[in-house]
Amino acid sequence: MNTKKFKAKSMEKVEHNTQTQSEATRAVLMMDRAACTKMTFLFCNPHYIAKSNRPYSDFVQLSLLDKAKGIYTGDTYITDKSSQKFVSSVAIARQQEQDDIVKEGSFLSIISDGSTDVSSKKAEIVYVRTSVRCQVSTLFIGVKNVPKADGENISTAISNLMT
C-alpha cells in the first residue's frame, strides 16, 4: 500500500474515532511512534519510584542510567518535579481503573485494618474486594488518620475514603 494512502487512512480512522474518545486518548493517538515510545519510557521510572516508595530525586539518576543504556528520552522532563507530575498522572489513571472495577463489580466487600505509627497516630487502611466477570480483585483504597480508634471515627474514615 502506498504510504500516503496509508497515512491518509490512518488519519481518517483517528479523526473518525475522536468523536467517541477522551481528549487524552485523542492526543495519544495523534503522537507519532517515537514520541509514544519516549513517553512510555518517561512513565516507567516514576511508576517504579512510586511502587518502591523511593524519593522523587531518584528519577534523575534513573534517567541518566537509561541514557547510558541507549534509551534517550530528551532532557526536558528529567527533573524531580516532572517525576511528581508523572506519578500524579499514573495515580489518577489507576484511580479511574479502580473506580471502573468497583462500579462493574457484582458485590463489594470492604476490608479495614487499624494501625498506630511511631508517633502514636492512629490510622485506618481500607481495601475493597469485588468480582467482575468471575475475576476477583482486591484493591487498595487508601489510608486515613483517625483521632480515636472507635466505631464512629473508623466509620467516618471509611466513608470518606470510599467517596
N, C-alpha and C positions, 0 to 999 in steps of 0.2 A: 504494500500500500504506500502511496506517495506520502511523504512526511507532512506536507502542507495539508493534505486531506485529513491525515490522522490528527494533527493538531486542531484543525477546524472541528472535527467530530468530537474530540476531547473537550474543546471549549463549549460546544453545544450541550454536551452532557452536563458539564459544570453549570452552565447558565440555566439549563432546564431544572437541575436539582436544587439550585439556590433558593427556589421559592418555598421549599419544604424544609430547609436546613437552617440551623442557627448561624449567627454571624461568625462565630469561631470556626465552625465547620467549613463555611464557605472560604474563609481566609486560608485554612489549611489546604483545601483543595486547589486553591489558586497558586500555592507555592510550588516552585519547581523542585525536582527531586533532591538536588544538592542542599537547598535550604531546609527541606524537610529532614534530611539526614543530619544536618548540622543542629537543628532544633532537638532532634531525638537525643543526640549526644549531650547537648546542653542540659537536658532534663534528667539524664541518667545520674549524674553526680549529685545534684541536690536531692534526688529521691533516695540515694544511698545515704546521704548525710542525715536526712530526716529519719529514715528507718533505723540507723545506727546510733541516733542521738548524739551526733558529732556537732562541733561548733561550725557555724557558717563560714568561718575563716578557712576551714579545710578545703572549701570549694576551689580557692585559687591554686592550692598545691595539687589537688586532683586534676585540675585543668592543665596545669603545667606537665603533669605526668602523661595525660592524654596527648598533649602536643609532642612530647618526646617519643610517644608510640606511633606518631604519624597521624593522629586524629586532630585535625586543625578545625577549631570552631570559631576562630576570629578572636579579637581582643576586646570587643565591645562589652560583652556580658561577663567578663571574668573578674567579678568583684563579689565580696560577701553580700553586698546589698542586692545584687542580681540574684544570688543564691536564695535569699529570703523571698524574693518575688516568685522564683521558680517553685520553691517549696509551697508557697501560698497557693499557687495555681494548681499544683498536684493535689493539695489538700481539698481545694474546692471541687475538683473533678472527682476525687474519691468520695467526698461527702455526697455528691449528686448520685454516684453509683449506689451508695448505701441507701440513700433515700428511695431510689427506684426499687431496690431489692425489698425494702421494708414495705413499700406500697403494694408490691405484687405478691407478697407473702400470703400463704393460706392460713398461717397462725403467727402469733407473736408471743415470745416469752422473754420477759425482762429479767436479767441476772444482775444482781448488785452485790458489791462487797465493800466493806469499810476498811480503812487503814488509818494509821497515825504516823506522821513523818517525824523526823528527829526534833522538830520544833514543837511537837505535841499538837500539831494542827490535824484535825480530823477531816477525812475526805471519803467520798463515795466514788467508786469506779462502776460504770454501768456498761453492760453488754446487752445485745439483743440476739436472740436465736429465732430464726424463721426458716420457712421452707418455700421455695419457689420451684414448681415443676419437679418435685421429689428431690431437689437439691437443697440440703440443709446448710445454712450459713450461720456462723456466729460472728457478729460484728461488734467492734469496739465503738461505743458511742461517746464516752468522754469521762473526765474526772471532774468532780465538783467538790469544793471545800464546803464543809458544813460547820456551823458554830457549835453544835452539840449533836451527838450521835443518837438522837431519839427518833421515833417514828415520824413525827411531823416534819422535822428538818430533812430526814432522808427522803421522805415522800416528795417534798418540795424540790430537792436536788434532782431527783429522778425526773420529775415533771419538767423542770427547766431544761434538762439535757435532752429530753425527748421532743421538745417543741422547737 
